[in-house]
Amino acid sequence: MSAVPLDLPEGLTVRPMRPEDAGPVAELLAACEAIDDTGALKSPEDLLEWWVHEFTDLAQDGRIVLAGDGAVVGYATAIAPPTFRDAYGVHLEGRVHPDRRGHGIGRALLAWQLERGTQLHAERHPEAPARLTATVYTTMPSVEALVRRAGLEQVRWFFHMERPLTDLPPLRRVEGVALVPFSWDRDEEVRAAHNAAFTEHYGSSERDEVSWRVMFTGQRNFRPDLSVLAVAEGAVVGYALSYVSETAAAASGVRESYFGQIGVVPTARRRGLSKAVIIAALHTAAASDCQTAGLEVDSENVSGALGLYESLGFATHRTQVSWSRRLDPLRLNGVDPSG
């Protein structure tokens, strides 16, 4: 069990997180949104999907900070999906209530996250390098200052792009390819296509069945009816998977079809499939009570996706920066390199 932070302001306590904390944390995030402007509102159910599953032990991987009256004033998690390619990834997430910022709560929670992330690396994959990463929107200068002081480094920029579902480009046809809705009998095939499509992308990994379900098509916001597959000779060669957050829609009054995963297998590239699939997904969303479409792109995406999305009318609305601490392998071929 990792130690809990001890340098909290007087009157505050910290304990391991529990599933029933999802409601109060969702309220905390809603209070933060007016200042942080992330556009990423979460319901309690959304949080539980990320906290409670096979590769997370919430009591070990989460901490909650309470005021004397029991109100939640901050939280932090350190969650590590099981699969990786270049480095074992640990995601550091958390927030402090706006009224409680500037008093050392965030610093204490981040110190715990870095400690817990280091433990997860040592326990699960000491033979590999690791990357402990906090993603920070550029609208959150206080959090940026916090991670910078802790020694994390900026390593990647991600653009959150949107476009209205009006003035859509015409549907495109690609010879020998059928554009069809997602169907559950193809879920495993789509997972394989995604693994093939993202072999060269930063931070990607070959998703196993558990992480695919937890992080993608098993999500409550996943909309198979708004998702589009490209099928050639009976096989999935491209896809755009869509998600709709009804929590965000209720708060903003705008329902967005968010394209969480877009890809084309290497053997089917340079035929205009990505554009055809995205345009089909845009038309599907527009016909299904959505007003906008959104997606995220790595600013250094090796496939030139940023230019593609801009050509389809998407524009950057928010920018998120990955701040990371890289950990060296602890064991090579069964030998501790420290001696």
C-alpha positions as CSV (number, residue, x, y, z in Angstrom):
1,M,0.0,0.0,0.0
2,S,1.4,3.4,-1.0
3,A,1.7,6.1,1.6
4,V,-0.9,8.9,1.6
5,P,0.2,12.5,1.5
6,L,0.7,14.0,4.9
7,D,1.3,17.7,4.1
8,L,-2.4,18.7,3.7
9,P,-3.8,21.9,5.2
10,E,-5.2,21.6,8.7
11,G,-8.7,20.3,8.8
12,L,-8.4,18.1,5.7
13,T,-8.2,14.3,5.6
14,V,-7.3,11.9,2.9
15,R,-8.4,8.3,2.3
16,P,-8.5,5.7,-0.5
17,M,-11.3,6.2,-3.0
18,R,-14.5,4.2,-3.1
19,P,-17.0,3.7,-5.9
20,E,-19.5,5.8,-4.0
21,D,-17.2,8.8,-4.4
22,A,-18.2,9.0,-8.1
23,G,-21.2,11.3,-7.4
24,P,-19.3,13.8,-5.3
25,V,-16.4,13.8,-7.7
26,A,-18.7,14.5,-10.6
27,E,-20.1,17.5,-8.7
28,L,-16.5,18.6,-8.0
29,L,-15.7,18.4,-11.7
30,A,-18.8,20.4,-12.6
31,A,-17.7,23.2,-10.1
32,C,-14.2,23.2,-11.7
33,E,-15.5,23.4,-15.3
34,A,-16.5,27.1,-15.0
35,I,-12.8,27.9,-14.5
36,D,-10.9,25.1,-16.2
37,D,-13.0,25.0,-19.5
38,T,-12.2,21.5,-20.5
39,G,-15.5,20.6,-22.2
40,A,-15.1,17.2,-20.7
41,L,-18.0,16.9,-18.2
42,K,-18.4,13.5,-16.6
43,S,-21.3,11.8,-15.0
44,P,-20.9,9.5,-12.0
45,E,-21.5,6.6,-14.4
46,D,-18.7,7.8,-16.7
47,L,-16.3,8.0,-13.8
48,L,-17.1,4.5,-12.6
49,E,-16.4,3.0,-16.0
50,W,-12.8,4.3,-15.8
51,W,-12.4,3.5,-12.1
52,V,-14.0,0.1,-11.6
53,H,-12.8,-2.7,-13.9
54,E,-10.2,-5.4,-14.2
55,F,-7.0,-3.4,-14.3
56,T,-7.7,-0.9,-11.5
57,D,-7.9,-1.3,-7.8
58,L,-9.6,1.9,-6.8
59,A,-8.6,1.7,-3.1
60,Q,-4.9,1.4,-4.2
61,D,-5.1,3.7,-7.3
62,G,-7.2,6.6,-6.0
63,R,-7.2,9.1,-3.2
64,I,-9.9,11.5,-2.1
65,V,-9.4,14.6,0.1
66,L,-12.2,15.6,2.4
67,A,-13.1,18.8,4.4
68,G,-14.1,18.6,8.0
69,D,-17.8,18.5,7.0
70,G,-17.1,15.5,4.7
71,A,-17.3,17.5,1.4
72,V,-14.9,16.3,-1.3
73,V,-12.4,19.0,-2.1
74,G,-9.9,17.1,-4.2
75,Y,-9.2,13.7,-5.7
76,A,-6.4,11.9,-7.7
77,T,-6.1,8.6,-9.5
78,A,-3.1,6.7,-11.1
79,I,-4.5,4.2,-13.6
80,A,-2.4,2.0,-15.9
81,P,-4.0,0.1,-18.8
82,P,-2.4,-3.4,-19.2
83,T,-1.1,-3.0,-22.8
84,F,1.7,-0.8,-24.1
85,R,4.4,-0.5,-26.9
86,D,7.3,1.8,-26.2
87,A,6.7,2.6,-22.5
88,Y,4.3,1.4,-19.8
89,G,1.8,4.2,-19.4
90,V,0.3,5.4,-16.2
91,H,-2.4,8.0,-16.5
92,L,-2.5,10.6,-13.7
93,E,-5.9,12.4,-13.3
94,G,-7.3,14.6,-10.6
95,R,-8.7,18.0,-9.6
96,V,-9.0,20.3,-6.7
97,H,-12.1,22.4,-6.0
98,P,-11.6,26.0,-7.2
99,D,-12.2,27.4,-3.7
100,R,-9.4,25.2,-2.2
101,R,-6.7,25.8,-4.8
102,G,-3.4,27.4,-3.9
103,H,-3.1,25.7,-0.5
104,G,-1.0,22.7,-1.3
105,I,-3.7,20.1,-1.9
106,G,-2.8,19.6,-5.6
107,R,0.9,19.4,-4.7
108,A,0.2,16.6,-2.1
109,L,-2.0,14.6,-4.5
110,L,0.5,14.9,-7.4
111,A,3.2,13.6,-5.1
112,W,1.1,10.6,-4.2
113,Q,0.3,10.0,-7.9
114,L,3.9,10.0,-8.9
115,E,4.7,7.6,-6.0
116,R,1.8,5.3,-6.9
117,G,2.8,5.4,-10.6
118,T,6.3,4.4,-9.8
119,Q,5.0,1.5,-7.7
120,L,2.8,0.3,-10.5
121,H,5.8,0.3,-12.9
122,A,7.9,-1.6,-10.4
123,E,5.1,-4.1,-9.7
124,R,3.9,-4.8,-13.2
125,H,6.5,-4.1,-15.8
126,P,9.9,-3.4,-14.2
127,E,11.6,-4.7,-17.4
128,A,10.3,-1.8,-19.5
129,P,10.5,2.0,-19.4
130,A,7.5,3.7,-18.1
131,R,5.8,7.1,-18.7
132,L,3.7,8.8,-15.9
133,T,1.5,11.3,-17.7
134,A,-0.8,14.1,-16.7
135,T,-2.8,15.7,-19.5
136,V,-3.4,19.4,-18.9
137,Y,-5.5,21.8,-20.9
138,T,-3.9,25.1,-21.8
139,T,-6.9,26.7,-20.0
140,M,-5.5,25.4,-16.7
141,P,-2.4,27.5,-15.9
142,S,-2.4,26.6,-12.2
143,V,-2.2,22.9,-13.0
144,E,0.4,23.6,-15.6
145,A,2.5,25.3,-13.0
146,L,2.0,22.4,-10.6
147,V,3.2,19.7,-12.9
148,R,6.1,21.9,-14.1
149,R,7.3,22.4,-10.5
150,A,7.1,18.6,-10.0
151,G,9.6,18.1,-12.8
152,L,7.2,16.7,-15.4
153,E,8.1,17.7,-19.0
154,Q,5.9,18.7,-21.9
155,V,6.1,15.9,-24.5
156,R,3.0,16.2,-26.7
157,W,0.2,18.5,-27.8
158,F,-3.3,17.3,-28.7
159,F,-5.9,19.4,-30.4
160,H,-9.6,19.0,-29.6
161,M,-11.3,19.9,-32.9
162,E,-15.0,20.5,-33.7
163,R,-17.2,21.4,-36.6
164,P,-20.9,22.1,-36.9
165,L,-23.0,19.5,-38.7
166,T,-24.1,21.9,-41.4
167,D,-22.7,22.4,-45.0
168,L,-21.4,18.9,-45.0
169,P,-19.2,17.7,-47.8
170,P,-20.9,15.2,-50.2
171,L,-20.7,11.5,-49.5
172,R,-17.8,9.8,-51.2
173,R,-17.5,6.4,-52.8
174,V,-14.4,4.3,-52.8
175,E,-14.3,1.5,-55.4
176,G,-14.7,-1.9,-53.9
177,V,-15.5,-0.6,-50.4
178,A,-18.8,-0.6,-48.6
179,L,-19.5,1.9,-45.8
180,V,-21.7,0.2,-43.2
181,P,-22.8,0.9,-39.6
182,F,-20.9,-0.8,-36.8
183,S,-22.3,-4.2,-35.7
184,W,-21.4,-6.1,-32.6
185,D,-20.4,-9.3,-34.6
186,R,-17.5,-7.2,-36.0
187,D,-16.3,-5.8,-32.7
188,E,-13.3,-8.1,-32.5
189,E,-12.5,-7.4,-36.1
190,V,-12.6,-3.7,-35.5
191,R,-10.2,-4.2,-32.5
192,A,-7.8,-6.0,-34.8
193,A,-8.0,-3.3,-37.4
194,H,-7.4,-0.6,-34.8
195,N,-4.3,-2.4,-33.5
196,A,-3.0,-2.6,-37.1
197,A,-3.8,1.0,-37.8
198,F,-2.0,2.5,-34.8
199,T,1.3,0.7,-34.7
200,E,3.3,3.9,-35.3
201,H,1.3,6.4,-33.2
202,Y,2.7,7.9,-30.0
203,G,1.4,6.4,-26.8
204,S,-0.7,3.7,-28.7
205,S,-0.7,0.1,-27.7
206,E,-2.1,-3.2,-29.0
207,R,-5.4,-3.2,-27.1
208,D,-6.4,-6.5,-25.6
209,E,-10.0,-7.6,-25.2
210,V,-10.2,-6.1,-21.7
211,S,-8.8,-2.7,-22.4
212,W,-10.7,-2.5,-25.7
213,R,-13.9,-3.0,-23.9
214,V,-13.1,-0.8,-20.9
215,M,-11.7,2.1,-22.9
216,F,-13.7,1.9,-26.2
217,T,-16.7,-0.1,-27.3
218,G,-17.8,-1.0,-23.8
219,Q,-18.2,2.6,-22.8
220,R,-21.8,3.7,-22.1
221,N,-21.4,6.7,-24.4
222,F,-20.4,4.5,-27.4
223,R,-22.8,4.8,-30.2
224,P,-22.6,1.9,-32.6
225,D,-25.5,3.4,-34.6
226,L,-23.4,6.5,-35.3
227,S,-20.2,4.6,-36.0
228,V,-19.1,3.7,-39.6
229,L,-17.0,0.8,-40.8
230,A,-15.3,0.5,-44.2
231,V,-15.5,-3.1,-45.5
232,A,-13.6,-4.5,-48.5
233,E,-13.7,-8.1,-49.6
234,G,-15.5,-9.0,-46.4
235,A,-13.0,-7.5,-44.0
236,V,-12.9,-4.3,-42.0
237,V,-10.3,-1.9,-43.4
238,G,-11.3,1.4,-41.8
239,Y,-13.6,2.7,-39.1
240,A,-14.8,5.8,-37.2
241,L,-16.2,5.0,-33.7
242,S,-18.6,7.6,-32.3
243,Y,-19.5,8.5,-28.7
244,V,-22.2,10.9,-27.4
245,S,-22.0,12.3,-23.9
246,E,-25.5,13.0,-22.8
247,T,-24.0,14.6,-19.7
248,A,-22.2,17.2,-21.8
249,A,-25.3,17.6,-24.0
250,A,-27.5,18.4,-21.0
251,A,-25.0,21.0,-19.7
252,S,-24.3,22.7,-23.1
253,G,-27.6,22.2,-25.0
254,V,-25.5,20.8,-27.9
255,R,-25.3,17.1,-28.7
256,E,-21.9,16.2,-30.2
257,S,-20.9,13.1,-32.0
258,Y,-17.3,12.6,-30.9
259,F,-15.1,10.4,-33.1
260,G,-13.0,8.7,-30.5
261,Q,-11.1,6.3,-32.8
262,I,-10.5,6.8,-36.6
263,G,-8.2,4.5,-38.5
264,V,-7.4,2.7,-41.8
265,V,-5.3,-0.5,-41.9
266,P,-1.9,0.1,-43.6
267,T,-2.8,-2.1,-46.7
268,A,-5.8,0.1,-47.5
269,R,-4.3,3.5,-47.2
270,R,-3.9,6.2,-49.9
271,R,-7.3,5.5,-51.3
272,G,-9.2,8.3,-49.6
273,L,-10.8,5.9,-47.1
274,S,-10.4,8.1,-44.0
275,K,-12.1,11.0,-45.7
276,A,-14.9,8.8,-46.9
277,V,-15.5,7.2,-43.5
278,I,-15.5,10.5,-41.7
279,I,-17.9,12.1,-44.1
280,A,-20.2,9.2,-43.8
281,A,-20.1,9.5,-40.0
282,L,-20.8,13.2,-40.2
283,H,-23.9,12.6,-42.3
284,T,-25.0,9.9,-39.9
285,A,-24.6,12.2,-36.9
286,A,-26.4,15.1,-38.6
287,A,-29.4,12.8,-39.3
288,S,-29.4,11.6,-35.6
289,D,-30.1,14.7,-33.6
290,C,-26.4,15.8,-33.2
291,Q,-25.5,19.4,-33.8
292,T,-21.7,19.2,-33.8
293,A,-18.9,16.6,-34.4
294,G,-15.6,16.5,-32.5
295,L,-12.4,14.6,-32.4
296,E,-8.8,14.8,-31.0
297,V,-5.6,14.7,-33.0
298,D,-2.0,14.5,-32.0
299,S,-0.2,17.7,-33.3
300,E,2.6,15.4,-34.5
301,N,0.4,12.7,-36.0
302,V,2.5,10.7,-38.5
303,S,-0.3,10.2,-40.9
304,G,-1.1,13.9,-41.6
305,A,-4.5,13.6,-39.9
306,L,-4.5,17.3,-38.8
307,G,-4.6,18.5,-42.4
308,L,-7.3,16.0,-43.3
309,Y,-9.5,17.1,-40.5
310,E,-9.0,20.8,-41.3
311,S,-9.9,20.0,-44.9
312,L,-13.2,18.6,-43.6
313,G,-14.1,21.7,-41.7
314,F,-12.8,20.9,-38.2
315,A,-11.2,23.7,-36.3
316,T,-9.2,23.5,-33.0
317,H,-11.3,24.6,-30.0
318,R,-9.0,23.4,-27.1
319,T,-5.5,22.2,-26.7
320,Q,-4.3,19.6,-24.2
321,V,-0.7,19.0,-23.3
322,S,0.8,15.7,-22.1
323,W,3.2,16.3,-19.2
324,S,5.3,13.2,-18.4
325,R,7.9,11.8,-16.2
326,R,9.8,8.9,-17.8
327,L,11.1,6.0,-15.7
328,D,14.0,3.8,-16.8
329,P,13.6,0.0,-16.7
330,L,14.3,-1.5,-13.3
331,R,15.2,-5.0,-14.5
332,L,16.8,-6.2,-17.7
333,N,16.8,-9.9,-18.4
334,G,16.1,-10.6,-14.8
335,V,19.0,-8.5,-13.5
336,D,18.5,-5.4,-11.5
337,P,20.6,-2.7,-13.3
338,S,21.3,-0.9,-10.0
339,G,23.4,-3.9,-8.9
